[in-house]
Amino acid sequence: MGTLSCFPQTKEISNQQLLELKVKGNLQLIDVRTPEEVAEGTIDGAQNIDFRDPKFKQQIATLDKTKPIAVYCGAGGRSGKTSQLLEELGFQEIYDLTGGFTQWEAENFPVVK
C-alpha cells in the first residue's frame, strides 16, 4: 500500500493553530532543539527531546501514539525529520510548527525561560 504524499499524517500549522491545539488539551508538544537552545526560551508546556541526542529515536518512541503530537525546532529542519520519524513509528496525528521557534518568537507569541 503506497502513498503519493511524503508525510500523509503530518500537517504544518501556524503559531495561532498551535495555540488553538494547546487550548483543546491532550496535545503532546515536543521541542526537538538542544538543551542550550531551550535555555534561551521555549513554548510553555513543551517537553524537550534533543534531536541530536543518540537516544532520540528511543525517547520519541515512548510517547503516546494515540494522542496528537506537535513538534518544533529552530526553523523547521529538525522538526520535519522528526515528523517523518513519528510517521514511521505509527503516530497518527502529527503537527509541525511552520517556521519553528524562530518564527514563534518573531511574531511575539509567549515564551518561557
DSSP file (Angstrom, degrees, kcal/mol; ACC not computed):
  #  RESIDUE AA STRUCTURE BP1 BP2  ACC     N-H-->O    O-->H-N    N-H-->O    O-->H-N    TCO  KAPPA ALPHA  PHI   PSI    X-CA   Y-CA   Z-CA
    1    1 A M              0   0    0      0, 0.0     2,-0.2     0, 0.0     0, 0.0   0.000 360.0 360.0 360.0 110.3    0.0    0.0    0.0
    2    2 A G        -     0   0    0      2,-0.0     2,-0.3     0, 0.0     0, 0.0  -0.540 360.0-150.5-103.7 169.8    1.8    3.1   -1.2
    3    3 A T        -     0   0    0     -2,-0.2     0, 0.0     1,-0.1     0, 0.0  -0.994  14.2-145.5-139.7 147.0    1.1    6.8   -0.8
    4    4 A L  S    S+     0   0    0     -2,-0.3     2,-0.2     3,-0.0    -1,-0.1   0.835  80.6  79.1 -79.3 -33.1    1.9    9.8   -3.0
    5    5 A S  S    S-     0   0    0      1,-0.1    -2,-0.1     2,-0.0     0, 0.0  -0.518  73.7-141.7 -78.3 143.4    2.4   12.2   -0.2
    6    6 A C  S    S+     0   0    0      1,-0.3    -1,-0.1    -2,-0.2    -3,-0.0   0.909  98.0  21.5 -67.4 -42.6    5.7   12.1    1.7
    7    7 A F    >   +     0   0    0      1,-0.1     3,-0.8     3,-0.1    -1,-0.3  -0.674  67.8 168.2-129.4  76.4    4.1   12.8    5.1
    8    8 A P  T 3  S+     0   0    0      0, 0.0    -1,-0.1     0, 0.0    -2,-0.1   0.798  80.4  45.8 -64.3 -28.4    0.4   11.9    5.0
    9    9 A Q  T 3  S+     0   0    0     74,-0.1    85,-1.5    82,-0.1     2,-0.4   0.672  96.7  89.6 -86.5 -16.7   -0.1   12.1    8.7
   10   10 A T  E <   -a   94   0A   0     -3,-0.8     2,-0.4    83,-0.1    85,-0.2  -0.659  52.3-171.9 -92.8 133.4    1.8   15.4    9.2
   11   11 A K  E     -a   95   0A   0     83,-2.5    85,-2.3    -2,-0.4     2,-0.4  -0.982  21.1-134.1-119.1 131.2    0.1   18.8    9.0
   12   12 A E  E     -a   96   0A   0     -2,-0.4     2,-0.3    83,-0.2    85,-0.2  -0.692  31.6-167.9 -79.6 134.4    2.1   22.0    9.0
   13   13 A I  E     -a   97   0A   0     83,-2.3    85,-2.9    -2,-0.4     2,-0.1  -0.896  16.5-124.2-127.4 154.8    0.5   24.5   11.4
   14   14 A S     >  -     0   0    0     -2,-0.3     4,-2.0    83,-0.2     5,-0.1  -0.350  36.7-100.6 -85.3 170.8    0.8   28.2   12.2
   15   15 A N  H  > S+     0   0    0      1,-0.2     4,-2.1     2,-0.2     5,-0.1   0.913 124.7  50.7 -56.7 -44.8    1.6   29.7   15.6
   16   16 A Q  H  > S+     0   0    0      1,-0.2     4,-2.1     2,-0.2    -1,-0.2   0.899 108.1  51.7 -63.6 -41.1   -2.1   30.5   16.0
   17   17 A Q  H  > S+     0   0    0      1,-0.2     4,-2.1     2,-0.2    -1,-0.2   0.873 107.8  53.3 -64.0 -36.2   -3.2   27.0   15.2
   18   18 A L  H  X S+     0   0    0     -4,-2.0     4,-2.5     2,-0.2    -2,-0.2   0.927 107.1  51.2 -64.2 -43.6   -0.7   25.7   17.7
   19   19 A L  H  X S+     0   0    0     -4,-2.1     4,-2.0     1,-0.2    -2,-0.2   0.917 109.7  50.6 -57.6 -43.1   -2.2   27.9   20.4
   20   20 A E  H  X S+     0   0    0     -4,-2.1     4,-1.6     1,-0.2    -1,-0.2   0.887 109.9  49.6 -63.8 -39.5   -5.7   26.6   19.5
   21   21 A L  H  X S+     0   0    0     -4,-2.1     4,-0.9     1,-0.2    -1,-0.2   0.890 109.0  52.8 -65.7 -39.2   -4.5   22.9   19.8
   22   22 A K  H >< S+     0   0    0     -4,-2.5     3,-0.5     1,-0.2    -2,-0.2   0.893 106.8  52.7 -63.1 -39.2   -2.9   23.7   23.2
   23   23 A V  H 3< S+     0   0    0     -4,-2.0    -1,-0.2     1,-0.2    -2,-0.2   0.877 102.9  58.0 -64.7 -37.9   -6.2   25.1   24.4
   24   24 A K  H 3< S-     0   0    0     -4,-1.6    -1,-0.2    -5,-0.1    -2,-0.2   0.793 103.8-147.6 -62.2 -26.5   -8.1   21.9   23.3
   25   25 A G    <<  +     0   0    0     -4,-0.9    -1,-0.1    -3,-0.5     3,-0.1  -0.168  68.7  85.1  83.9 175.8   -5.7   20.0   25.6
   26   26 A N        +     0   0    0      1,-0.2     2,-0.4    -4,-0.1    -4,-0.1   0.514  63.6 137.7  71.4   5.5   -4.4   16.4   25.1
   27   27 A L        -     0   0    0     -6,-0.2     2,-0.7    -5,-0.2    -1,-0.2  -0.700  48.7-147.1 -90.4 132.1   -1.5   17.7   22.9
   28   28 A Q  E     -b   69   0A   0     40,-2.5    42,-3.0    -2,-0.4     2,-0.6  -0.882  18.9-163.5 -91.7 114.4    2.0   16.4   23.3
   29   29 A L  E     -b   70   0A   0     -2,-0.7    18,-3.0    16,-0.4     2,-0.5  -0.899   6.4-169.6-106.1 118.7    4.2   19.4   22.5
   30   30 A I  E     -bc  71  47A   0     40,-3.2    42,-1.9    -2,-0.6     2,-0.7  -0.934  15.0-161.1-119.0 123.3    7.8   18.4   21.7
   31   31 A D  E     -bc  72  48A   0     16,-2.7    18,-2.2    -2,-0.5    42,-0.2  -0.902   6.6-172.5 -97.9 114.1   10.8   20.8   21.4
   32   32 A V        +     0   0    0     40,-2.6    19,-2.2    -2,-0.7    20,-0.3   0.223  46.7 112.0 -96.7  15.9   13.5   19.0   19.5
   33   33 A R  S    S-     0   0    0     39,-0.3    -2,-0.1    17,-0.2    16,-0.1  -0.277  78.0 -85.0 -79.1 171.9   16.2   21.7   19.9
   34   34 A T     >  -     0   0    0     16,-0.1     4,-2.4     1,-0.1     3,-0.3  -0.353  37.4-110.4 -72.7 157.6   19.3   21.3   22.0
   35   35 A P  H  > S+     0   0    0      0, 0.0     4,-1.9     0, 0.0    -1,-0.1   0.837 120.7  57.3 -57.0 -32.2   19.1   22.0   25.8
   36   36 A E  H  > S+     0   0    0      2,-0.2     4,-0.5     1,-0.2    -3,-0.0   0.906 108.4  45.1 -65.4 -41.6   21.3   25.0   25.1
   37   37 A E  H >4 S+     0   0    0     -3,-0.3     3,-1.2     1,-0.2     4,-0.4   0.911 111.7  52.6 -66.4 -42.6   18.7   26.4   22.6
   38   38 A V  H >< S+     0   0    0     -4,-2.4     3,-1.7     1,-0.3    -2,-0.2   0.847  99.1  64.0 -63.0 -34.8   15.8   25.6   25.0
   39   39 A A  H 3< S+     0   0    0     -4,-1.9    -1,-0.3     1,-0.3    -2,-0.2   0.750  96.7  58.5 -61.4 -23.6   17.6   27.5   27.8
   40   40 A E  T << S-     0   0    0     -3,-1.2    -1,-0.3    -4,-0.5    -2,-0.2   0.640 130.2 -55.9 -79.1 -15.7   17.2   30.7   25.7
   41   41 A G    <   -     0   0    0     -3,-1.7    -1,-0.3    -4,-0.4     2,-0.3  -0.581  54.8-167.6 146.5 151.0   13.4   30.2   25.7
   42   42 A T  B     -E  112   0B   0     70,-2.4    70,-2.9    -2,-0.2     2,-0.4  -0.911  36.3 -84.1-150.8 174.5   10.7   27.7   24.8
   43   43 A I    >   -     0   0    0     -2,-0.3     3,-2.1    68,-0.2    68,-0.1  -0.748  57.3 -99.0 -88.4 133.3    7.0   27.4   24.3
   44   44 A D  T 3  S+     0   0    0     -2,-0.4     3,-0.1    66,-0.4    -1,-0.1  -0.227 107.4  19.1 -54.3 131.4    5.1   26.8   27.6
   45   45 A G  T 3  S+     0   0    0      1,-0.3   -16,-0.4    -3,-0.0    -1,-0.3   0.391  90.2 139.4  90.8  -3.3    4.2   23.2   28.1
   46   46 A A    <   -     0   0    0     -3,-2.1     2,-0.5   -18,-0.1    -1,-0.3  -0.504  45.0-143.1 -78.6 143.4    6.8   21.8   25.7
   47   47 A Q  E     -c   30   0A   0    -18,-3.0   -16,-2.7    -2,-0.2     2,-0.6  -0.898  18.7-132.1-100.5 131.4    8.8   18.7   26.5
   48   48 A N  E     +c   31   0A   0     -2,-0.5     2,-0.4   -18,-0.2   -16,-0.2  -0.760  31.3 167.6 -90.2 121.6   12.5   18.9   25.3
   49   49 A I        -     0   0    0    -18,-2.2     2,-0.3    -2,-0.6    -2,-0.0  -0.921  35.5-131.1-128.8 106.1   13.7   15.8   23.4
   50   50 A D    >   -     0   0    0     -2,-0.4     3,-1.7     1,-0.2   -17,-0.2  -0.384   6.8-151.9 -66.1 118.3   17.0   16.8   21.8
   51   51 A F  T 3  S+     0   0    0    -19,-2.2    -1,-0.2    -2,-0.3     5,-0.1   0.797  97.3  53.7 -57.1 -30.9   17.1   15.7   18.1
   52   52 A R  T 3  S+     0   0    0    -20,-0.3    -1,-0.3     4,-0.1    -2,-0.1   0.487  81.3 112.6 -88.0  -2.8   20.9   15.4   18.3
   53   53 A D  S X  S-     0   0    0     -3,-1.7     3,-2.1     1,-0.1     4,-0.2  -0.513  72.6-131.4 -69.9 134.9   20.8   13.0   21.3
   54   54 A P  T 3  S+     0   0    0      0, 0.0     3,-0.3     0, 0.0     4,-0.2   0.769 109.4  48.9 -58.2 -24.4   22.0    9.5   20.4
   55   55 A K  T 3> S+     0   0    0      1,-0.2     4,-2.4     2,-0.1     5,-0.2   0.158  76.5 116.7 -99.8  18.2   18.9    8.1   22.1
   56   56 A F  H <> S+     0   0    0     -3,-2.1     4,-2.7     1,-0.2     5,-0.2   0.914  74.2  48.9 -53.1 -50.6   16.5   10.4   20.3
   57   57 A K  H  > S+     0   0    0     -3,-0.3     4,-2.1    -4,-0.2    -1,-0.2   0.910 112.3  48.2 -61.2 -42.8   14.6    7.7   18.5
   58   58 A Q  H  > S+     0   0    0      2,-0.2     4,-0.6     1,-0.2    -1,-0.2   0.891 112.7  49.2 -64.1 -38.7   14.1    5.6   21.6
   59   59 A Q  H >< S+     0   0    0     -4,-2.4     3,-0.9     1,-0.2     4,-0.3   0.921 112.2  47.1 -67.1 -44.2   12.9    8.7   23.6
   60   60 A I  H >< S+     0   0    0     -4,-2.7     3,-1.7     1,-0.2    -1,-0.2   0.880 105.2  61.5 -63.1 -38.5   10.4    9.7   20.9
   61   61 A A  H 3< S+     0   0    0     -4,-2.1    -1,-0.2     1,-0.3    -2,-0.2   0.684  93.7  64.1 -65.1 -17.9    9.1    6.1   20.7
   62   62 A T  T << S+     0   0    0     -3,-0.9    -1,-0.3    -4,-0.6    -2,-0.2   0.595  82.4 102.0 -82.4  -9.6    8.0    6.2   24.3
   63   63 A L  S <  S-     0   0    0     -3,-1.7     2,-0.7    -4,-0.3     6,-0.0  -0.272  89.4 -89.1 -72.9 162.0    5.4    9.0   23.6
   64   64 A D    >   -     0   0    0      1,-0.2     3,-1.0     4,-0.1    -1,-0.1  -0.609  32.0-164.2 -78.0 112.4    1.7    8.2   23.3
   65   65 A K  T 3  S+     0   0    0     -2,-0.7    27,-1.1     1,-0.2    28,-0.4   0.673  86.1  60.8 -70.0 -17.2    0.9    7.3   19.6
   66   66 A T  T 3  S+     0   0    0     25,-0.1    -1,-0.2    26,-0.1    -2,-0.1   0.617  94.1  74.2 -87.6 -12.4   -2.8    7.8   20.2
   67   67 A K  S <  S-     0   0    0     -3,-1.0    26,-0.3     1,-0.1    25,-0.2  -0.722  93.5 -97.9-101.1 150.8   -2.6   11.4   21.2
   68   68 A P        -     0   0    0      0, 0.0   -40,-2.5     0, 0.0     2,-0.4  -0.357  41.0-160.0 -61.8 145.4   -2.0   14.4   18.9
   69   69 A I  E     -bd  28  94A   0     24,-2.5    26,-2.7   -42,-0.2     2,-0.4  -0.996  10.0-167.0-133.0 134.2    1.7   15.5   18.8
   70   70 A A  E     -bd  29  95A   0    -42,-3.0   -40,-3.2    -2,-0.4     2,-0.3  -0.975  10.0-168.7-120.1 135.4    3.2   18.8   17.7
   71   71 A V  E     +bd  30  96A   0     24,-2.7    26,-2.4    -2,-0.4     2,-0.3  -0.909   8.8 170.7-123.3 150.1    6.9   19.2   17.1
   72   72 A Y  E     +b   31   0A   0    -42,-1.9   -40,-2.6    -2,-0.3   -39,-0.3  -0.987   5.9 174.3-151.5 159.3    9.1   22.3   16.6
   73   73 A C        -     0   0    0     -2,-0.3    28,-3.3    24,-0.3    29,-0.3  -0.453  58.1 -61.1-136.9-148.8   12.8   23.2   16.3
   74   74 A G  S    S-     0   0    0     26,-0.2    28,-2.5    27,-0.2    29,-0.3   0.963 119.6 -16.1 -71.6 -52.8   14.6   26.4   15.5
   75   75 A A  S    S-     0   0    0     25,-0.2    24,-0.4    26,-0.2    25,-0.1   0.497 105.5 -80.1-134.3 -10.1   13.4   26.9   11.9
   76   76 A G  S  > S+     0   0    0     23,-0.2     4,-1.6    22,-0.1     5,-0.1   0.237  98.2  99.6 132.0 -16.8   11.8   23.7   10.7
   77   77 A G  H  > S+     0   0    0      2,-0.2     4,-1.7     1,-0.2     5,-0.2   0.967  90.5  37.8 -66.8 -54.7   14.6   21.3    9.5
   78   78 A R  H  > S+     0   0    0      1,-0.2     4,-2.3     2,-0.2    -1,-0.2   0.866 115.9  53.4 -67.1 -36.6   14.8   19.0   12.6
   79   79 A S  H  > S+     0   0    0      2,-0.2     4,-2.6     1,-0.2    -1,-0.2   0.860 106.1  54.2 -68.9 -32.7   11.1   19.0   13.2
   80   80 A G  H  X S+     0   0    0     -4,-1.6     4,-1.7     2,-0.2    -1,-0.2   0.922 111.0  44.8 -63.4 -43.8   10.5   18.0    9.6
   81   81 A K  H  X S+     0   0    0     -4,-1.7     4,-2.0     1,-0.2    -2,-0.2   0.872 112.8  52.4 -66.7 -37.0   12.8   15.0   10.1
   82   82 A T  H  X S+     0   0    0     -4,-2.3     4,-2.8     2,-0.2    -2,-0.2   0.906 105.7  53.9 -65.0 -41.4   11.1   14.3   13.4
   83   83 A S  H  X S+     0   0    0     -4,-2.6     4,-2.0     1,-0.2    -1,-0.2   0.905 108.1  50.2 -58.6 -42.3    7.7   14.3   11.7
   84   84 A Q  H  X S+     0   0    0     -4,-1.7     4,-2.1     1,-0.2    -1,-0.2   0.918 111.4  48.4 -62.0 -44.0    8.9   11.7    9.3
   85   85 A L  H  X S+     0   0    0     -4,-2.0     4,-2.0     1,-0.2    -2,-0.2   0.905 108.4  54.2 -62.0 -43.2   10.2    9.5   12.1
   86   86 A L  H  <>S+     0   0    0     -4,-2.8     5,-2.6     1,-0.2     4,-0.5   0.884 108.3  49.8 -59.9 -39.5    6.9    9.9   14.0
   87   87 A E  H ><5S+     0   0    0     -4,-2.0     3,-1.3     1,-0.2    -1,-0.2   0.924 109.0  51.3 -64.1 -43.9    5.1    8.6   11.0
   88   88 A E  H 3<5S+     0   0    0     -4,-2.1    -2,-0.2     1,-0.3    -1,-0.2   0.840 108.3  53.3 -61.7 -32.4    7.4    5.6   10.7
   89   89 A L  T 3<5S-     0   0    0     -4,-2.0    -1,-0.3    -5,-0.1    -2,-0.2   0.529 124.3-103.2 -82.0  -6.6    6.8    4.9   14.4
   90   90 A G  T < 5 +     0   0    0     -3,-1.3    -3,-0.2    -4,-0.5     2,-0.2   0.600  63.1 156.2  98.9  11.8    3.0    4.9   13.8
   91   91 A F      < -     0   0    0     -5,-2.6    -1,-0.3     1,-0.1     3,-0.2  -0.505  23.5-164.8 -69.2 142.2    1.9    8.2   15.2
   92   92 A Q  S    S+     0   0    0    -27,-1.1     2,-0.6     1,-0.2    -1,-0.1   0.793  71.1  43.7-101.8 -33.9   -1.4    9.2   13.6
   93   93 A E  S    S+     0   0    0    -28,-0.4   -24,-2.5   -26,-0.3     2,-0.4  -0.862  70.6 167.1-122.9  96.8   -1.9   12.9   14.3
   94   94 A I  E     -ad  10  69A   0    -85,-1.5   -83,-2.5    -2,-0.6     2,-0.4  -0.914  14.5-169.6-118.7 133.0    1.3   14.9   13.8
   95   95 A Y  E     -ad  11  70A   0    -26,-2.7   -24,-2.7    -2,-0.4     2,-0.5  -0.976   5.5-161.5-123.4 136.6    1.7   18.7   13.6
   96   96 A D  E     -ad  12  71A   0    -85,-2.3   -83,-2.3    -2,-0.4     2,-0.5  -0.973  23.9-126.9-118.6 119.6    4.9   20.5   12.6
   97   97 A L  E >   -a   13   0A   0    -26,-2.4     3,-1.7    -2,-0.5   -24,-0.3  -0.525  26.1-125.8 -71.6 114.9    5.1   24.2   13.6
   98   98 A T  T 3  S+     0   0    0    -85,-2.9   -83,-0.1    -2,-0.5   -22,-0.1  -0.388  91.8   7.5 -61.3 128.6    5.8   26.3   10.5
   99   99 A G  T 3> S-     0   0    0    -24,-0.4     4,-1.7    -2,-0.1     3,-0.4   0.363 103.0-132.7  81.2  -6.6    8.9   28.4   11.0
  100  100 A G  H <>  -     0   0    0     -3,-1.7     4,-1.9     1,-0.2     3,-0.3  -0.017  55.1 -32.4  59.5-160.9    9.8   26.8   14.3
  101  101 A F  H  > S+     0   0    0    -28,-3.3     4,-2.8     1,-0.2     5,-0.3   0.815 133.4  64.7 -64.8 -31.1   10.6   28.7   17.4
  102  102 A T  H  > S+     0   0    0    -28,-2.5     4,-2.2    -3,-0.4    -1,-0.2   0.931 108.3  39.2 -58.3 -47.1   12.3   31.4   15.5
  103  103 A Q  H  X S+     0   0    0     -4,-1.7     4,-2.0   -29,-0.3    -1,-0.2   0.883 112.6  57.1 -71.3 -38.4    9.0   32.5   13.9
  104  104 A W  H  <>S+     0   0    0     -4,-1.9     5,-2.2     1,-0.2    -2,-0.2   0.938 113.4  40.3 -54.9 -48.7    7.1   31.9   17.1
  105  105 A E  H ><5S+     0   0    0     -4,-2.8     3,-1.8     1,-0.2    -2,-0.2   0.895 111.7  56.1 -69.5 -41.1    9.4   34.4   18.9
  106  106 A A  H 3<5S+     0   0    0     -4,-2.2    -1,-0.2     1,-0.3    -2,-0.2   0.816 106.6  50.8 -61.9 -31.6    9.5   36.8   15.9
  107  107 A E  T 3<5S-     0   0    0     -4,-2.0    -1,-0.3    -5,-0.1    -2,-0.2   0.239 117.7-114.4 -92.5  13.4    5.7   37.0   16.0
  108  108 A N  T < 5 +     0   0    0     -3,-1.8    -3,-0.2     1,-0.2    -2,-0.1   0.801  56.9 160.6  60.5  34.6    5.7   37.8   19.7
  109  109 A F      < -     0   0    0     -5,-2.2    -1,-0.2    -6,-0.2   -93,-0.0  -0.531  54.7 -75.3 -77.9 156.6    4.0   34.6   20.9
  110  110 A P        -     0   0    0      0, 0.0     2,-0.4     0, 0.0   -66,-0.4  -0.252  51.6-169.6 -64.2 136.4    4.6   33.8   24.6
  111  111 A V        -     0   0    0    -68,-0.1     2,-0.4    -3,-0.1   -68,-0.2  -0.956   7.6-155.7-124.3 139.9    8.0   32.4   25.5
  112  112 A V  B      E   42   0B   0    -70,-2.9   -70,-2.4    -2,-0.4     0, 0.0  -0.912 360.0 360.0-114.4 147.4    9.1   30.9   28.8
  113  113 A K              0   0    0     -2,-0.4    -1,-0.1   -72,-0.2   -72,-0.1   0.353 360.0 360.0-122.9 360.0   12.7   30.7   30.1
